Amino acid sequence: MPETTTALDLLDPKNDYVFKRLFGEAPELLVALINDLRPDLPEITAVEVLNPNIDPAELSGKYIILDVLARDAASNVYNVEIQVRRYGAWHKRGLYYLARTLSRQLGTGEDYDELRAVVGIHLLDFDLFTATPAQKAQALWRFEMRDRDQPTVTLGNVLQLNLIELRKADRLGLGSGPLSGWVTFFEHWREEQRMATIDHAPIQDALSRVRQLSADEEARRLAFVRERALRDEVSFLKEARQEGFQQGRQEGRQEGLQEGRQAEAATILLQLLALKFGALTETAQTRVQQADADTLRAWTARVLTTHSLEDVFVDRDQE
């Protein structure tokens, strides 16, 4: 009999290994999640999980995202995933993956009318859109192919990406329906009293499955491996950024010192030229100020041995 776990011992359902175990191994739970997260679309009754297996090698791989890919009875495909870290090209990756899934539906000679919808549902455990007050006040997003000026004119919904900013949704509140319940589950799964107030059966089923996984020693080990890999990835990216910043600062300092020395050399040369040949023309001053370090050294060396300004500036190749 598996050992019992306390609320503090429960695995995090936002860990994408745990997330895939929860919804990849329980198609009926995945159906409830999809229906509750996109209530404005036709309800589905069953799905086939197309990628139920988890390769242990993936758990420690860099930039790997564990997702759940499923197909309903009408052959519409759903890509459901949780993301706990923000990286620069995440939206491009999501669009590429959806477009590739769409393009793989048809074989040679098949009609485009056979295309079915490819729906991305991404749960984000970070705030994504925060540039304006309106963006800060919205946590649910749905992107489709629509005209910019007349958004009611669409190219259909065969390619769509749904985003849910979990933390923002939790702060804003989403009523008392199933969607709000799922947000509470992902953000407050360890709070027993709060979870007990949710009467939506699929969410209680998901919580029960989290308890079962948390009592499984191997599942806990693999969840830790995955969590460590994600932390290492974040640390690697942070260190790379810091190293690039430090290198940039060092190169900037070196470049600044070099420019400072060159400016000082130009100033000294201008003073020497003025002392020997009198007031300099603007053209002569500009020529000195724009000269490189080697040229400045050569001109400075000539000041004491030449008898005219023109001899100082003589082309080196003509010497």
LOMARBA-525839 format. One line per field, with one value per residue: x negated, y negated, z of N, C-alpha, C in turn; residue number from 1. Coordinates in pm, whole numbers. Layout:
N
nxx [X, ...]
nyy [Y, ...]
nzz [Z, ...]
caxx [X, ...]
cayy [Y, ...]
cazz [Z, ...]
cxx [X, ...]
cyy [Y, ...]
czz [Z, ...]
num [NUM, ...]
This chain:
319
nxx [-86, -64, -242, -89, -49, -117, 30, -180, -365, -283, -324, -397, -150, -213, -464, -595, -633, -473, -230, -193, -174, 63, 268, 209, 232, 491, 742, 1013, 998, 847, 1026, 1219, 1063, 997, 1255, 1338, 1154, 1195, 1471, 1630, 1628, 1736, 1839, 1638, 1637, 1470, 1123, 826, 516, 223, -47, -128, -346, -645, -969, -1239, -1484, -1416, -1355, -1573, -1669, -1776, -1570, -1347, -1002, -740, -448, -93, 60, 353, 642, 974, 1306, 1388, 1159, 1019, 728, 550, 315, 187, 33, -185, -361, -628, -831, -954, -1065, -1246, -1157, -923, -657, -694, -786, -554, -367, -494, -492, -215, -146, -297, -180, 74, 12, -66, 157, 267, 230, 59, 239, 478, 774, 798, 1021, 1043, 898, 870, 931, 652, 567, 412, 351, 222, 98, -22, -254, -325, -321, -242, -147, -175, -197, -11, 266, 504, 408, 302, 533, 644, 648, 702, 654, 708, 595, 639, 675, 755, 898, 733, 862, 1130, 1228, 1432, 1428, 1297, 1054, 1149, 1126, 920, 662, 553, 458, 470, 421, 357, 292, 190, 121, 197, 469, 548, 511, 689, 932, 1188, 1462, 1681, 1684, 1591, 1350, 1229, 1193, 998, 781, 741, 670, 419, 269, 302, 286, 189, 326, 538, 791, 888, 897, 1088, 1324, 1394, 1617, 1618, 1607, 1401, 1175, 1134, 1077, 836, 679, 678, 532, 287, 217, 182, -33, -222, -271, -414, -728, -907, -786, -810, -1086, -1143, -998, -1149, -1392, -1312, -1238, -1483, -1627, -1494, -1550, -1829, -1843, -1736, -1930, -2152, -2085, -2068, -2331, -2461, -2360, -2461, -2735, -2766, -2695, -2896, -3120, -3062, -3073, -3342, -3468, -3368, -3487, -3758, -3753, -3673, -3894, -4090, -3990, -4002, -4278, -4355, -4225, -4358, -4616, -4571, -4506, -4748, -4914, -4790, -4846, -5127, -5162, -5042, -5212, -5447, -5381, -5192, -4856, -4610, -4436, -4085, -4049, -4292, -4280, -4056, -4151, -4351, -4198, -4045, -4224, -4380, -4532, -4794, -4863, -4859, -5077, -5285, -5274, -5322, -5586, -5712, -5697, -5912, -6109, -6036, -5967, -5736, -5378, -5261, -5454, -5436, -5192, -5238, -5182, -5235, -5311, -5453, -5688]
nyy [119, -217, -483, -740, -1092, -1423, -1751, -1927, -1762, -1710, -1667, -1914, -2014, -2179, -2115, -1990, -1721, -1595, -1710, -1595, -1325, -1335, -1419, -1293, -1025, -994, -1015, -1096, -1291, -1478, -1551, -1687, -1902, -2034, -2105, -2273, -2479, -2600, -2702, -2830, -2697, -2411, -2135, -1852, -1493, -1278, -1184, -1080, -1016, -1108, -1102, -943, -839, -889, -969, -887, -1010, -1256, -1407, -1533, -1684, -1978, -2259, -2108, -2054, -1911, -1799, -1742, -1570, -1534, -1384, -1441, -1297, -1405, -1438, -1670, -1827, -1861, -2046, -2050, -2211, -2296, -2579, -2699, -2876, -3167, -3235, -3380, -3303, -3161, -3187, -3167, -2909, -2774, -2846, -2738, -2467, -2413, -2480, -2292, -2057, -2091, -2085, -1824, -1672, -1607, -1379, -1299, -1421, -1447, -1631, -1978, -2041, -1846, -1914, -1950, -2122, -2255, -2296, -2490, -2488, -2660, -2676, -2922, -2990, -3250, -3607, -3731, -3930, -4258, -4522, -4729, -4885, -4753, -4507, -4409, -4359, -4138, -3788, -3565, -3449, -3429, -3338, -3369, -3332, -3625, -3917, -4229, -4482, -4421, -4223, -4036, -3899, -3605, -3343, -3103, -2859, -2676, -2691, -2775, -2942, -2920, -3096, -3096, -3291, -3196, -3299, -3566, -3530, -3417, -3628, -3817, -3687, -3467, -3426, -3164, -2930, -2623, -2693, -2882, -2711, -2533, -2708, -2768, -2512, -2469, -2675, -2663, -2406, -2281, -2379, -2268, -2332, -2529, -2390, -2204, -2336, -2332, -2193, -2071, -1780, -1670, -1823, -1747, -1485, -1517, -1618, -1399, -1222, -1353, -1315, -1036, -1007, -1147, -978, -781, -656, -644, -816, -1055, -1080, -1111, -1343, -1519, -1505, -1624, -1881, -1971, -1979, -2185, -2399, -2405, -2473, -2732, -2855, -2821, -2981, -3227, -3259, -3265, -3503, -3683, -3642, -3729, -3995, -4081, -4039, -4216, -4455, -4454, -4457, -4699, -4872, -4837, -4925, -5186, -5284, -5264, -5443, -5674, -5705, -5741, -5982, -6150, -6138, -6261, -6519, -6604, -6600, -6799, -7022, -7031, -7073, -7323, -7480, -7468, -7531, -7727, -7868, -7623, -7506, -7436, -7208, -7071, -7021, -6853, -6637, -6535, -6463, -6256, -6060, -5733, -5537, -5446, -5619, -5865, -5831, -5817, -6073, -6238, -6172, -6296, -6566, -6711, -6690, -6779, -7053, -7172, -7181, -7024, -6831, -6683, -6556, -6395, -6130, -5810, -5602, -5732, -5805]
nzz [0, -90, 73, 271, 199, 311, 271, 229, 116, -138, -488, -737, -959, -1167, -1245, -1537, -1591, -1396, -1472, -1728, -1660, -1511, -1697, -1935, -1884, -1817, -2004, -1976, -1781, -1912, -2114, -1960, -1868, -2111, -2206, -1998, -2005, -2246, -2285, -2470, -2708, -2907, -2711, -2626, -2613, -2587, -2607, -2779, -2655, -2804, -2751, -2512, -2371, -2173, -2224, -2028, -2078, -2172, -1954, -1840, -2042, -2217, -2285, -2343, -2368, -2205, -2335, -2386, -2634, -2811, -2972, -3080, -3130, -3370, -3505, -3448, -3317, -3012, -2837, -2532, -2267, -1992, -1880, -1702, -1713, -1868, -2190, -2464, -2730, -2704, -2806, -3079, -3099, -3012, -3213, -3437, -3378, -3372, -3637, -3777, -3686, -3798, -4073, -4107, -4119, -4367, -4635, -4945, -5217, -5079, -4988, -4900, -4757, -4573, -4355, -4004, -3693, -3515, -3195, -2960, -2615, -2370, -2052, -1852, -1606, -1535, -1574, -1886, -2070, -2006, -2075, -2095, -1913, -1989, -2077, -1841, -1709, -1819, -1848, -1996, -2320, -2669, -2976, -3320, -3679, -3794, -3952, -3927, -3922, -3939, -3724, -3705, -3938, -4038, -4103, -4037, -3768, -3767, -3683, -3381, -3080, -2742, -2446, -2100, -1836, -1544, -1284, -1302, -1360, -1122, -944, -1048, -1039, -1143, -1122, -1009, -1148, -1331, -1468, -1299, -1086, -1182, -1210, -940, -852, -983, -874, -597, -491, -263, -50, 167, 283, 111, -132, -67, -92, -355, -571, -816, -986, -1169, -1094, -829, -880, -1020, -812, -643, -799, -800, -536, -539, -719, -573, -365, -480, -503, -723, -906, -765, -766, -1041, -1092, -942, -1081, -1318, -1225, -1130, -1370, -1503, -1332, -1359, -1626, -1624, -1461, -1624, -1846, -1717, -1623, -1869, -1975, -1783, -1815, -2078, -2039, -1862, -2021, -2225, -2082, -2009, -2259, -2341, -2158, -2224, -2487, -2439, -2292, -2487, -2678, -2525, -2482, -2747, -2809, -2634, -2741, -2988, -2903, -2788, -3016, -3172, -3013, -3028, -3303, -3334, -3176, -3325, -3595, -3589, -3583, -3661, -3949, -3991, -4138, -4100, -3825, -3812, -3959, -3792, -3567, -3668, -3730, -3704, -3434, -3503, -3711, -3578, -3405, -3591, -3711, -3493, -3436, -3648, -3612, -3496, -3686, -3936, -4165, -4242, -4226, -4417, -4464, -4234, -4264, -4483, -4715, -4598, -4760, -4951, -4844]
caxx [0, -149, -235, -8, -127, -52, 45, -310, -444, -225, -397, -341, -92, -273, -580, -536, -629, -351, -118, -171, -125, 203, 364, 176, 271, 634, 808, 1138, 961, 804, 1149, 1278, 977, 1013, 1389, 1349, 1065, 1243, 1616, 1701, 1620, 1819, 1790, 1593, 1677, 1362, 1000, 720, 386, 134, -185, -115, -469, -746, -1104, -1316, -1593, -1363, -1336, -1690, -1712, -1758, -1470, -1240, -873, -653, -312, 4, 119, 472, 733, 1110, 1379, 1400, 1020, 951, 610, 527, 183, 207, -94, -208, -492, -659, -939, -936, -1185, -1221, -1093, -822, -540, -732, -786, -416, -304, -557, -445, -76, -144, -349, -76, 178, -34, -86, 285, 303, 136, 54, 364, 596, 836, 781, 1144, 1030, 825, 942, 870, 540, 591, 311, 395, 100, 113, -146, -266, -391, -248, -299, -109, -167, -241, 93, 366, 597, 341, 290, 666, 692, 563, 737, 626, 732, 543, 683, 651, 863, 859, 699, 959, 1264, 1199, 1538, 1396, 1191, 1019, 1185, 1053, 840, 535, 581, 373, 533, 326, 413, 190, 246, 103, 281, 607, 572, 523, 808, 1053, 1266, 1592, 1683, 1704, 1482, 1225, 1172, 1150, 870, 678, 715, 599, 279, 199, 321, 315, 147, 411, 645, 922, 932, 930, 1209, 1443, 1420, 1702, 1610, 1553, 1272, 1066, 1108, 1011, 698, 611, 658, 423, 165, 183, 132, -168, -311, -302, -494, -867, -969, -729, -872, -1224, -1142, -954, -1264, -1486, -1259, -1247, -1625, -1667, -1439, -1629, -1960, -1827, -1721, -2060, -2241, -2050, -2103, -2477, -2501, -2331, -2555, -2866, -2763, -2693, -3028, -3211, -3031, -3125, -3488, -3505, -3336, -3591, -3880, -3732, -3672, -4031, -4161, -3943, -4053, -4420, -4367, -4185, -4466, -4727, -4533, -4515, -4891, -4964, -4738, -4920, -5262, -5153, -5012, -5331, -5552, -5338, -5093, -4715, -4579, -4308, -3983, -4075, -4403, -4231, -3967, -4233, -4416, -4097, -3990, -4332, -4389, -4641, -4923, -4890, -4892, -5215, -5377, -5274, -5387, -5730, -5765, -5683, -6040, -6206, -5985, -5968, -5605, -5264, -5236, -5548, -5385, -5080, -5271, -5138, -5341, -5359, -5537, -5811]
cayy [0, -336, -565, -861, -1214, -1543, -1854, -1985, -1666, -1687, -1714, -2032, -1981, -2264, -2042, -1936, -1575, -1563, -1750, -1496, -1203, -1357, -1431, -1200, -890, -994, -1090, -1158, -1411, -1572, -1601, -1787, -2019, -2104, -2166, -2381, -2589, -2664, -2678, -2893, -2610, -2291, -2039, -1722, -1386, -1180, -1211, -980, -1079, -1063, -1088, -915, -793, -986, -916, -940, -1095, -1390, -1480, -1615, -1752, -2123, -2319, -2013, -2084, -1794, -1840, -1635, -1584, -1448, -1399, -1407, -1210, -1473, -1448, -1792, -1794, -1954, -2046, -2108, -2209, -2391, -2644, -2769, -2971, -3250, -3250, -3476, -3256, -3059, -3199, -3116, -2763, -2729, -2859, -2643, -2333, -2403, -2480, -2164, -1957, -2112, -2045, -1679, -1602, -1563, -1305, -1339, -1409, -1468, -1763, -2068, -2040, -1744, -1968, -1970, -2226, -2229, -2390, -2495, -2539, -2676, -2732, -2993, -3027, -3380, -3711, -3748, -4058, -4355, -4651, -4831, -4849, -4655, -4376, -4364, -4322, -4020, -3671, -3461, -3499, -3333, -3392, -3300, -3406, -3723, -4043, -4330, -4591, -4363, -4097, -3936, -3824, -3510, -3234, -2980, -2838, -2554, -2713, -2867, -2929, -2971, -3116, -3130, -3337, -3143, -3388, -3683, -3486, -3396, -3759, -3887, -3612, -3432, -3374, -3041, -2818, -2526, -2756, -2935, -2597, -2482, -2805, -2745, -2385, -2482, -2773, -2644, -2264, -2235, -2440, -2169, -2394, -2597, -2289, -2133, -2414, -2312, -2075, -2022, -1644, -1648, -1884, -1660, -1367, -1555, -1629, -1262, -1164, -1415, -1244, -904, -1024, -1194, -864, -688, -697, -665, -938, -1167, -1092, -1165, -1482, -1596, -1513, -1725, -2013, -2010, -2014, -2317, -2497, -2414, -2547, -2874, -2901, -2828, -3099, -3345, -3272, -3306, -3645, -3758, -3634, -3818, -4131, -4113, -4047, -4341, -4564, -4453, -4504, -4841, -4945, -4835, -5014, -5323, -5322, -5284, -5569, -5783, -5722, -5796, -6122, -6223, -6148, -6361, -6651, -6637, -6631, -6929, -7124, -7038, -7133, -7465, -7545, -7475, -7585, -7832, -7828, -7519, -7518, -7339, -7083, -7002, -6972, -6738, -6525, -6478, -6403, -6136, -5965, -5619, -5545, -5431, -5742, -5969, -5810, -5852, -6219, -6298, -6153, -6382, -6709, -6774, -6673, -6836, -7198, -7223, -7098, -6927, -6720, -6598, -6477, -6328, -5991, -5720, -5519, -5813, -5839]
cazz [0, -94, 193, 257, 193, 359, 168, 200, 41, -271, -605, -801, -1089, -1270, -1296, -1660, -1581, -1321, -1558, -1833, -1596, -1472, -1806, -2043, -1845, -1784, -2112, -1932, -1710, -2015, -2177, -1870, -1868, -2239, -2210, -1899, -2040, -2369, -2279, -2582, -2824, -2891, -2611, -2675, -2522, -2571, -2682, -2781, -2627, -2911, -2702, -2368, -2307, -2133, -2233, -1913, -2124, -2196, -1828, -1810, -2163, -2221, -2373, -2371, -2306, -2206, -2365, -2409, -2767, -2813, -3086, -3041, -3222, -3499, -3553, -3406, -3237, -2903, -2774, -2399, -2195, -1884, -1893, -1577, -1736, -1986, -2271, -2570, -2853, -2671, -2892, -3211, -3088, -3006, -3345, -3528, -3344, -3417, -3783, -3822, -3659, -3898, -4205, -4112, -4125, -4502, -4717, -5086, -5292, -4997, -5005, -4786, -4678, -4469, -4240, -3880, -3610, -3425, -3085, -2855, -2485, -2292, -1917, -1823, -1465, -1529, -1645, -2019, -2128, -1897, -2127, -2078, -1811, -2043, -2077, -1702, -1661, -1895, -1824, -2093, -2454, -2777, -3101, -3441, -3803, -3812, -4013, -3826, -3917, -3920, -3656, -3722, -4059, -4001, -4193, -3966, -3642, -3777, -3615, -3271, -2963, -2621, -2337, -1969, -1741, -1420, -1169, -1323, -1345, -979, -881, -1096, -1007, -1262, -1082, -930, -1237, -1345, -1506, -1176, -1006, -1234, -1172, -798, -841, -1023, -792, -453, -472, -131, 53, 181, 308, -11, -233, -24, -131, -499, -585, -953, -972, -1235, -1019, -716, -937, -1047, -683, -596, -878, -751, -412, -574, -774, -467, -279, -560, -488, -854, -962, -695, -813, -1177, -1083, -894, -1193, -1410, -1161, -1127, -1505, -1534, -1256, -1421, -1751, -1589, -1414, -1740, -1924, -1637, -1624, -2004, -1987, -1700, -1878, -2192, -1988, -1810, -2135, -2293, -2000, -2018, -2392, -2345, -2084, -2303, -2601, -2388, -2260, -2613, -2738, -2443, -2512, -2881, -2803, -2568, -2837, -3088, -2840, -2775, -3149, -3212, -2939, -3085, -3436, -3317, -3125, -3428, -3723, -3568, -3582, -3758, -4018, -3947, -4211, -4033, -3695, -3837, -4004, -3673, -3480, -3731, -3759, -3613, -3338, -3571, -3786, -3482, -3359, -3699, -3729, -3377, -3451, -3754, -3580, -3467, -3796, -4060, -4167, -4283, -4186, -4524, -4446, -4125, -4312, -4607, -4723, -4552, -4872, -5037, -4776]
cxx [-89, -131, -151, -99, -47, -45, -90, -398, -397, -312, -322, -281, -144, -407, -534, -543, -502, -227, -89, -124, 24, 297, 333, 221, 421, 709, 937, 1111, 915, 924, 1211, 1195, 996, 1148, 1399, 1264, 1108, 1395, 1693, 1700, 1703, 1756, 1747, 1626, 1567, 1241, 911, 588, 284, -10, -185, -245, -563, -881, -1186, -1429, -1547, -1361, -1453, -1741, -1686, -1650, -1362, -1114, -785, -509, -223, 72, 234, 559, 872, 1179, 1394, 1263, 955, 839, 587, 385, 196, 76, -96, -347, -517, -770, -913, -1068, -1147, -1137, -980, -704, -570, -734, -644, -347, -363, -503, -301, -69, -195, -247, 37, 135, -48, 45, 312, 190, 141, 189, 489, 644, 818, 907, 1137, 956, 918, 864, 752, 544, 479, 372, 272, 131, -21, -151, -351, -303, -317, -273, -87, -195, -139, 188, 464, 536, 329, 423, 722, 594, 590, 724, 653, 692, 585, 644, 771, 809, 835, 809, 1102, 1248, 1310, 1517, 1276, 1163, 1052, 1101, 969, 705, 560, 492, 441, 429, 401, 298, 241, 236, 192, 429, 643, 591, 653, 937, 1136, 1400, 1578, 1700, 1585, 1348, 1155, 1121, 1017, 756, 641, 636, 450, 201, 203, 346, 279, 235, 539, 783, 975, 973, 1059, 1336, 1480, 1499, 1703, 1538, 1420, 1154, 1032, 1040, 864, 619, 583, 542, 289, 120, 124, -10, -267, -351, -387, -639, -934, -916, -790, -1015, -1229, -1094, -1069, -1368, -1442, -1272, -1391, -1673, -1617, -1515, -1766, -1953, -1816, -1856, -2157, -2213, -2089, -2254, -2525, -2476, -2430, -2694, -2874, -2766, -2831, -3129, -3190, -3087, -3277, -3534, -3478, -3441, -3719, -3869, -3734, -3811, -4109, -4120, -3995, -4199, -4439, -4329, -4294, -4584, -4697, -4545, -4661, -4949, -4916, -4814, -5061, -5261, -5129, -5134, -5436, -5508, -5233, -4952, -4685, -4444, -4211, -4004, -4185, -4359, -4144, -4047, -4301, -4315, -4041, -4096, -4331, -4515, -4777, -4961, -4928, -5035, -5315, -5386, -5345, -5539, -5791, -5769, -5818, -6138, -6160, -5977, -5834, -5497, -5238, -5329, -5504, -5279, -5111, -5228, -5255, -5396, -5453, -5669, -5927]
cyy [-123, -418, -690, -983, -1329, -1644, -1913, -1893, -1651, -1744, -1830, -1994, -2071, -2210, -1966, -1784, -1531, -1596, -1644, -1363, -1218, -1344, -1339, -1059, -881, -1076, -1158, -1287, -1520, -1632, -1710, -1915, -2100, -2174, -2286, -2502, -2661, -2646, -2740, -2808, -2484, -2191, -1911, -1617, -1284, -1225, -1088, -1054, -1020, -1045, -1057, -883, -908, -917, -973, -1033, -1238, -1474, -1571, -1690, -1900, -2159, -2219, -2057, -1961, -1840, -1717, -1664, -1484, -1480, -1357, -1326, -1272, -1497, -1584, -1755, -1903, -1936, -2122, -2099, -2317, -2450, -2727, -2871, -3045, -3260, -3321, -3427, -3157, -3064, -3147, -2964, -2708, -2735, -2759, -2502, -2313, -2395, -2348, -2053, -1968, -2057, -1894, -1602, -1540, -1484, -1355, -1317, -1431, -1612, -1847, -2076, -1939, -1795, -1987, -2068, -2171, -2337, -2380, -2554, -2541, -2743, -2792, -3032, -3153, -3479, -3737, -3888, -4160, -4498, -4763, -4789, -4743, -4516, -4321, -4316, -4200, -3906, -3558, -3520, -3389, -3398, -3304, -3383, -3497, -3846, -4147, -4434, -4542, -4225, -3993, -3853, -3735, -3414, -3100, -2963, -2712, -2568, -2817, -2836, -2998, -2981, -3153, -3166, -3304, -3240, -3511, -3646, -3466, -3530, -3828, -3819, -3587, -3371, -3246, -2917, -2725, -2589, -2814, -2823, -2541, -2578, -2786, -2617, -2402, -2579, -2743, -2497, -2214, -2289, -2357, -2233, -2462, -2497, -2217, -2208, -2396, -2182, -2020, -1887, -1623, -1709, -1801, -1531, -1398, -1564, -1491, -1195, -1225, -1345, -1106, -912, -1063, -1082, -760, -736, -726, -792, -1061, -1189, -1157, -1310, -1570, -1612, -1622, -1865, -2062, -2051, -2153, -2426, -2516, -2493, -2696, -2931, -2917, -2953, -3227, -3368, -3317, -3455, -3729, -3758, -3727, -3964, -4173, -4127, -4178, -4460, -4572, -4506, -4654, -4924, -4952, -4929, -5160, -5372, -5351, -5416, -5689, -5811, -5786, -5944, -6207, -6243, -6254, -6501, -6697, -6676, -6768, -7042, -7141, -7107, -7284, -7542, -7564, -7550, -7696, -7775, -7730, -7545, -7414, -7205, -7002, -6945, -6848, -6616, -6457, -6403, -6272, -6030, -5850, -5630, -5536, -5559, -5856, -5955, -5852, -6003, -6289, -6287, -6247, -6531, -6777, -6769, -6733, -6987, -7256, -7126, -6991, -6806, -6627, -6503, -6399, -6182, -5901, -5636, -5597, -5847, -5758]
czz [0, 31, 166, 256, 250, 247, 129, 117, -104, -380, -669, -937, -1201, -1316, -1420, -1667, -1509, -1405, -1664, -1774, -1562, -1590, -1923, -2013, -1813, -1890, -2067, -1853, -1808, -2087, -2091, -1871, -1996, -2244, -2115, -1935, -2168, -2380, -2395, -2708, -2800, -2793, -2677, -2570, -2497, -2652, -2678, -2759, -2725, -2865, -2552, -2298, -2275, -2139, -2117, -1956, -2146, -2068, -1795, -1932, -2159, -2321, -2416, -2298, -2319, -2226, -2378, -2542, -2778, -2934, -3044, -3151, -3361, -3562, -3530, -3309, -3134, -2849, -2642, -2323, -2088, -1904, -1768, -1596, -1866, -2061, -2400, -2686, -2825, -2767, -3032, -3209, -3089, -3140, -3444, -3505, -3392, -3569, -3839, -3800, -3760, -4033, -4219, -4121, -4262, -4567, -4861, -5153, -5211, -5008, -4879, -4701, -4564, -4345, -4120, -3792, -3530, -3318, -2983, -2728, -2395, -2159, -1877, -1676, -1450, -1604, -1778, -2075, -2015, -1944, -2101, -1967, -1862, -2044, -1936, -1646, -1732, -1875, -1922, -2233, -2556, -2909, -3217, -3562, -3830, -3883, -3906, -3811, -3895, -3854, -3664, -3849, -4029, -4115, -4129, -3841, -3646, -3709, -3505, -3152, -2845, -2510, -2210, -1877, -1600, -1303, -1181, -1305, -1199, -909, -920, -1053, -1131, -1223, -1003, -1016, -1244, -1382, -1384, -1087, -1051, -1200, -1025, -778, -873, -933, -643, -418, -333, -18, 68, 198, 183, -118, -197, -65, -278, -516, -727, -951, -1043, -1158, -896, -760, -964, -917, -626, -670, -836, -623, -442, -629, -665, -372, -350, -559, -622, -920, -895, -744, -952, -1179, -1035, -1004, -1290, -1352, -1158, -1265, -1543, -1459, -1318, -1551, -1725, -1544, -1530, -1821, -1850, -1640, -1762, -2024, -1907, -1761, -1999, -2149, -1939, -1922, -2211, -2216, -2012, -2153, -2405, -2274, -2165, -2423, -2556, -2354, -2386, -2679, -2659, -2471, -2650, -2884, -2738, -2662, -2943, -3030, -2829, -2912, -3196, -3141, -2995, -3221, -3426, -3268, -3235, -3552, -3710, -3574, -3695, -3825, -3964, -4013, -4142, -3900, -3714, -3877, -3886, -3588, -3537, -3759, -3660, -3529, -3406, -3645, -3692, -3432, -3466, -3718, -3613, -3387, -3554, -3715, -3564, -3585, -3927, -4048, -4210, -4238, -4290, -4511, -4333, -4179, -4439, -4601, -4688, -4665, -4963, -4972, -4835]
num [1, 2, 3, 4, 5, 6, 7, 8, 9, 10, 11, 12, 13, 14, 15, 16, 17, 18, 19, 20, 21, 22, 23, 24, 25, 26, 27, 28, 29, 30, 31, 32, 33, 34, 35, 36, 37, 38, 39, 40, 41, 42, 43, 44, 45, 46, 47, 48, 49, 50, 51, 52, 53, 54, 55, 56, 57, 58, 59, 60, 61, 62, 63, 64, 65, 66, 67, 68, 69, 70, 71, 72, 73, 74, 75, 76, 77, 78, 79, 80, 81, 82, 83, 84, 85, 86, 87, 88, 89, 90, 91, 92, 93, 94, 95, 96, 97, 98, 99, 100, 101, 102, 103, 104, 105, 106, 107, 108, 109, 110, 111, 112, 113, 114, 115, 116, 117, 118, 119, 120, 121, 122, 123, 124, 125, 126, 127, 128, 129, 130, 131, 132, 133, 134, 135, 136, 137, 138, 139, 140, 141, 142, 143, 144, 145, 146, 147, 148, 149, 150, 151, 152, 153, 154, 155, 156, 157, 158, 159, 160, 161, 162, 163, 164, 165, 166, 167, 168, 169, 170, 171, 172, 173, 174, 175, 176, 177, 178, 179, 180, 181, 182, 183, 184, 185, 186, 187, 188, 189, 190, 191, 192, 193, 194, 195, 196, 197, 198, 199, 200, 201, 202, 203, 204, 205, 206, 207, 208, 209, 210, 211, 212, 213, 214, 215, 216, 217, 218, 219, 220, 221, 222, 223, 224, 225, 226, 227, 228, 229, 230, 231, 232, 233, 234, 235, 236, 237, 238, 239, 240, 241, 242, 243, 244, 245, 246, 247, 248, 249, 250, 251, 252, 253, 254, 255, 256, 257, 258, 259, 260, 261, 262, 263, 264, 265, 266, 267, 268, 269, 270, 271, 272, 273, 274, 275, 276, 277, 278, 279, 280, 281, 282, 283, 284, 285, 286, 287, 288, 289, 290, 291, 292, 293, 294, 295, 296, 297, 298, 299, 300, 301, 302, 303, 304, 305, 306, 307, 308, 309, 310, 311, 312, 313, 314, 315, 316, 317, 318, 319]
